[in-house]
């Protein structure tokens, strides 16, 4: 199979240069021309893809070479871009910045090379003039395999400033494809973990994305950018497919000792949890097993999820239903399993706490032995309380806000058998939070983490797997298959 979708990668010398504004504006501007635009984001970021989705009307997808492996970048890209006229990929941090201590791994530069895509450098020109040429020359020549094919100048102060910048870049050999003036109306509010998600400010976000599109239409050469995208090299290989991934996922590995833990006793069989019975899984007419219903938390408090997770659960045979813990007082009828991803429960702690009927329903489901997968915000929601505000009380831990930002990629190994994985399963994850739970791990921890320090973290309790670690299930489709099977049988 040949992948020939026109594509661009939007990168920058550093964070804060305006990548999200320009990338989102480009997506919206091209979409307004009638093009089907596929939006992508390099790295583990959950928030930017929400703005991308608003700009294009398509699901924003992540391309993370650390979480998923380099071999999945092109297939996941092709999956998201299937049937599209153009793909726009927003980079992460600076062009050559990746996983700490891992060289180019997970950098925008690496993803651009894997996609054989031209790079357009977004430069914050607010405090420079002729020096911009040296900056661009350095980035364009650093790695000959990275094709820096154009520059978009951002935060330009005046016509005179623009003239000086363009004259300097004439000598660099990298064409200027856009020049954007400072514009307050395109700014997006931020707080302790970055931009405020679209789900929390949808009306204002629509206006902001419209302003970004208008700014890009006025300041960028869209025809030249599209021509550049059409010059991207062809890729060979098949698009990622959730059903094929689930079928071909290898069986779980045998348990292995990890991080000093005692080897598991092969004679030990964990006690079967007390069964929950929200609804039978046998079709009364045929006797066949029906699809288990898995409820996935959504709404403004739980906005962090990768689209591939729901696709994998569906491919494994589940019926996926979304619910909003801020508004819904009960879980969806017939819920057999629960997935609670990341988000901002600390921001909405009073509202989540006030929804006592749902908190009780979640606790009842979990204590009944149903499979529950909780990441970061989900971990906080299952705790006793967040800064004194009562939560579901499934886990005997207390959560609080912290001044310290915990951020970074993690290599992890499952320490305890759970609804997601058997002990010994290796996955890569990402942490991003300003909260602390005490204690940080239960009697049966979820993960052993090897860096930046060796530790265990998270909780496995009956059917619950709860942890701070965000993972991308496309790297281990077997976890989705295992979770669905547990929902069928628990």
Residue pairs with C-beta under 8 A, 6 or more apart in sequence:
1 78
1 236
1 237
1 238
1 239
2 234
2 235
2 236
3 74
3 77
3 78
3 81
3 234
3 235
3 236
3 237
3 239
4 234
4 235
5 38
5 78
5 81
5 84
5 85
5 86
5 87
5 232
6 85
6 86
6 87
6 226
6 229
6 230
6 232
7 77
7 81
7 86
7 87
7 88
7 89
7 115
7 117
7 229
7 232
8 26
8 86
8 87
8 88
8 89
8 117
8 118
8 119
8 120
8 225
8 228
8 229
8 232
9 42
9 89
9 91
9 108
9 111
9 112
9 115
9 117
9 118
9 119
9 120
10 19
10 22
10 23
10 26
10 88
10 89
10 90
10 91
10 119
10 120
10 122
10 152
11 19
11 91
11 94
11 95
11 108
11 109
11 112
11 119
11 120
11 121
11 122
11 148
12 18
12 19
12 91
12 94
12 95
12 121
12 122
12 123
12 124
13 94
13 95
13 121
13 123
13 124
13 135
13 139
14 93
14 94
14 97
15 93
15 94
16 124
17 122
17 123
17 124
17 154
18 122
18 124
18 154
18 155
18 180
19 90
19 91
19 122
20 48
20 51
20 90
20 188
20 195
21 154
21 186
21 188
21 212
21 215
22 122
22 152
22 154
22 178
22 180
22 212
22 216
23 48
23 52
23 88
23 89
23 90
23 122
24 48
24 51
24 52
24 54
24 55
24 90
24 209
24 212
25 55
25 186
25 209
25 212
25 213
25 214
25 215
25 216
26 88
26 216
26 220
26 222
26 225
27 37
27 39
27 52
27 55
27 56
27 88
28 55
28 56
28 209
28 210
28 212
28 213
28 216
29 213
29 216
29 217
29 220
29 222
30 37
30 86
30 88
30 222
30 226
31 37
31 55
31 56
31 57
32 213
32 217
33 222
35 84
35 85
35 86
36 58
36 83
36 84
36 85
36 86
37 55
37 56
37 58
37 84
37 85
37 86
37 87
37 88
38 56
38 58
38 61
38 80
38 81
38 84
38 86
38 87
38 88
39 49
39 52
39 53
39 55
39 56
39 58
39 59
39 60
39 61
39 80
39 87
39 88
39 90
40 52
40 60
40 61
40 62
40 63
40 77
40 80
40 81
40 87
40 88
40 89
40 90
41 48
41 49
41 52
41 60
41 61
41 62
41 63
41 89
41 90
41 92
42 62
42 63
42 64
42 89
42 90
42 91
42 92
42 106
42 107
42 108
42 111
43 62
43 63
43 64
43 92
43 93
43 106
44 62
44 64
44 66
44 67
44 409
44 430
44 432
44 470
44 472
45 62
45 92
45 194
46 62
46 197
46 303
46 304
46 305
46 306
46 342
47 193
47 194
47 195
47 196
47 197
47 303
48 60
48 90
48 195
49 59
49 60
49 61
49 62
50 60
50 197
50 198
50 199
50 205
50 303
51 60
51 188
51 195
51 198
51 205
51 209
52 60
52 88
52 90
53 59
53 60
53 198
54 198
54 202
54 205
54 206
54 209
55 209
55 212
55 213
58 80
58 84
59 80
59 307
60 307
61 76
61 79
61 80
61 306
61 307
61 308
62 306
62 472
63 73
63 76
63 77
63 89
63 111
64 106
64 472
65 73
65 98
65 105
65 106
65 110
65 111
65 114
66 98
66 99
66 102
66 105
66 106
66 409
66 428
66 430
67 106
67 409
67 428
67 429
67 430
67 471
67 472
67 475
68 76
68 472
68 474
68 475
69 475
70 105
70 110
70 114
72 240
72 474
72 475
73 111
73 114
73 115
74 114
74 115
74 235
74 237
75 237
75 238
75 239
75 240
76 240
76 308
76 474
77 87
77 89
77 115
78 235
78 237
78 238
78 239
78 240
79 239
79 240
79 241
80 87
81 87
82 239
86 226
86 229
87 229
89 111
89 112
89 115
89 117
91 108
91 111
91 112
92 106
92 107
92 108
93 107
93 108
94 108
95 107
95 108
95 109
95 119
95 121
95 139
95 146
95 148
96 104
96 107
96 108
96 109
96 139
96 142
96 143
97 107
97 108
98 104
98 105
98 106
98 107
98 109
98 110
99 105
99 106
99 409
100 408
100 409
104 110
104 143
106 409
108 119
109 119
109 143
109 146
112 118
112 119
112 146
112 147
113 145
113 146
115 232
115 235
116 232
116 233
116 234
116 235
117 147
117 232
117 233
118 147
118 149
118 150
118 228
118 229
118 231
118 232
119 146
119 147
119 148
119 149
120 148
120 149
120 150
120 151
120 152
120 177
120 225
120 228
121 136
121 139
121 140
121 148
121 150
121 151
121 152
121 174
122 151
122 152
122 154
123 132
123 135
123 136
123 151
123 152
123 153
123 154
124 154
124 155
125 132
125 153
125 154
125 155
125 156
125 161
125 165
126 154
126 155
126 156
126 157
126 182
128 135
129 161
129 164
129 165
129 168
130 164
130 168
131 168
132 153
132 165
132 168
132 169
133 168
133 169
133 171
133 172
136 148
136 151
136 169
136 172
136 174
137 172
137 174
139 148
140 148
140 172
140 173
140 174
148 174
149 174
149 175
149 228
150 174
150 175
150 176
150 177
150 224
150 225
150 228
151 169
151 174
151 175
151 176
151 177
151 178
152 176
152 177
152 178
152 179
152 180
152 219
152 220
153 162
153 165
153 176
153 178
153 179
153 180
154 180
155 180
155 181
155 182
156 162
156 165
156 179
156 180
156 181
156 182
157 181
157 182
162 179
165 176
165 179
166 176
166 179
169 175
169 176
175 224
177 220
177 221
177 224
177 225
177 228
178 216
178 219
178 220
178 221
178 225
179 219
179 220
180 215
180 216
180 219
180 220
181 215
181 219
183 211
183 215
185 207
185 208
185 211
186 208
186 211
186 212
186 215
187 208
188 195
188 196
188 205
188 208
189 195
189 196
189 201
190 196
191 347
192 405
192 434
193 344
193 432
193 433
193 434
197 300
197 303
197 343
197 344
198 205
198 303
199 299
199 300
199 303
200 300
200 303
200 344
216 222
240 308
240 474
242 308
242 311
242 312
242 314
242 315
242 477
243 315
245 312
245 315
245 474
245 477
246 312
246 315
246 316
246 477
246 480
246 481
248 477
249 476
249 477
249 478
249 481
250 478
251 478
252 421
252 422
252 425
252 478
252 482
253 422
253 424
253 425
253 426
254 422
254 424
255 263
255 264
255 417
255 422
255 423
255 424
256 423
256 424
257 263
258 413
258 415
258 423
258 424
258 448
259 413
259 415
259 448
259 450
259 454
259 455
259 456
261 415
261 448
261 456
264 423
270 417
272 369
273 368
273 369
273 462
273 463
273 490
274 367
274 368
274 369
274 462
275 368
275 369
275 490
276 336
276 364
276 365
276 368
276 369
276 370
276 490
277 368
278 333
278 334
278 335
278 336
278 365
278 370
279 293
279 333
279 334
279 335
279 336
281 289
281 290
281 292
281 336
281 488
282 288
282 289
282 290
283 289
283 290
289 488
291 317
291 318
291 319
292 317
292 318
292 319
292 336
292 337
292 484
292 487
292 488
293 318
293 319
293 321
293 332
293 333
293 334
293 335
293 336
293 337
294 313
294 318
294 319
294 320
294 321
294 335
294 336
294 337
294 338
294 339
294 483
294 484
294 487
295 321
295 322
295 323
295 331
295 332
295 335
295 337
295 338
295 339
296 305
296 310
296 320
296 321
296 322
296 323
296 338
296 339
296 340
296 341
297 322
297 323
297 324
297 325
297 338
297 339
297 340
297 341
297 343
297 378
297 381
298 305
298 322
298 323
298 324
299 323
299 324
299 325
299 326
299 327
300 324
300 326
300 343
300 344
300 348
301 324
301 325
301 326
301 343
301 344
301 345
301 347
301 348
301 351
301 352
301 377
302 325
302 340
302 341
302 342
302 343
302 345
302 377
302 378
302 381
303 342
303 343
303 344
304 341
304 342
304 343
304 375
304 376
304 377
304 470
305 341
305 342
306 472
306 473
306 474
308 472
308 473
308 474
309 339
309 341
309 473
309 480
310 320
312 473
312 474
312 477
312 480
312 481
313 320
313 339
313 480
313 483
313 484
314 320
315 480
316 480
316 481
316 483
316 484
316 485
317 484
317 488
318 337
318 484
318 487
321 332
321 335
323 331
323 332
325 352
325 355
325 358
325 381
326 348
326 351
326 352
326 355
327 355
328 355
328 358
329 355
329 357
329 358
329 361
330 357
330 358
330 361
331 338
331 358
331 361
331 362
331 365
335 365
335 370
336 370
336 371
336 487
336 488
336 490
337 370
337 371
337 372
337 373
337 419
337 463
337 483
337 484
337 486
337 487
337 490
338 362
338 365
338 366
338 370
338 371
338 372
338 373
338 374
339 372
339 373
339 374
339 378
339 483
340 372
340 373
340 374
340 375
340 377
340 378
340 381
340 382
341 375
341 376
341 377
341 378
341 470
342 375
342 376
342 377
342 378
342 432
342 470
343 376
343 377
344 377
345 352
345 377
345 380
345 381
345 386
345 391
346 380
346 386
346 387
346 399
346 401
346 434
346 435
349 386
349 387
349 389
349 391
350 389
352 359
352 381
352 386
352 389
352 391
353 359
353 385
353 386
353 389
353 390
353 391
359 390
359 391
359 392
359 393
362 381
362 382
362 392
362 394
363 392
363 393
363 394
365 372
366 372
366 382
366 392
366 394
366 462
366 463
366 464
367 394
367 462
369 462
369 463
369 490
370 463
370 487
370 490
371 419
371 463
371 464
371 465
371 483
371 486
371 487
371 490
372 382
372 394
372 419
372 463
372 464
372 465
372 466
373 419
373 420
373 465
373 483
374 381
374 382
374 464
374 465
374 466
374 467
375 466
375 467
375 468
375 469
375 470
375 471
376 431
376 432
376 433
376 467
376 468
376 469
376 470
378 466
379 395
379 399
379 437
379 458
379 459
379 466
379 467
379 468
380 386
380 391
380 399
380 435
380 437
381 391
381 392
382 391
382 392
382 393
382 394
382 395
382 464
382 466
383 391
383 392
383 393
383 394
383 395
383 397
383 398
383 399
383 437
384 390
384 391
384 393
384 395
384 396
384 397
384 398
385 391
385 398
385 399
386 399
386 400
386 435
387 399
387 400
387 401
391 399
394 461
394 464
394 466
395 442
395 459
395 461
395 464
395 466
397 437
397 438
397 439
397 442
397 459
398 437
398 438
399 435
399 436
399 437
399 438
400 435
400 436
400 438
401 434
401 435
402 434
402 435
402 436
403 434
404 434
404 436
405 433
405 434
406 431
406 432
406 433
406 434
406 468
407 431
407 432
408 430
408 431
408 452
409 428
409 429
409 430
410 428
410 429
410 430
410 431
410 447
410 449
410 450
410 451
410 469
411 426
411 428
411 449
411 450
411 451
412 426
412 427
412 428
412 429
412 447
412 448
412 449
412 450
412 469
412 471
413 424
413 425
413 426
413 427
413 447
413 448
413 450
414 420
414 421
414 422
414 423
414 424
414 425
414 426
414 427
414 446
414 447
414 448
415 423
415 444
415 445
415 446
415 447
415 448
415 456
415 460
416 423
416 444
416 445
416 446
416 460
417 423
417 460
418 446
418 460
418 464
418 465
419 463
419 464
419 465
419 482
419 483
419 486
419 490
420 465
420 479
420 482
420 483
421 427
421 465
421 476
421 478
421 479
421 482
425 476
425 478
425 479
427 471
427 475
427 476
427 479
428 471
428 475
429 447
429 469
429 470
429 471
430 469
430 470
430 471
431 468
431 469
431 470
432 470
433 468
437 468
440 455
440 457
441 455
441 456
441 457
441 458
441 459
442 458
442 459
442 460
442 461
444 459
444 460
444 461
445 456
445 457
445 458
445 459
445 460
446 457
446 458
446 459
446 460
446 465
446 466
446 467
446 469
447 456
447 457
447 458
447 467
447 469
448 454
448 455
448 456
449 455
449 456
449 457
449 469
457 467
457 468
457 469
458 465
458 466
458 467
458 468
458 469
459 465
459 466
459 467
463 486
463 490
471 479
473 479
473 480
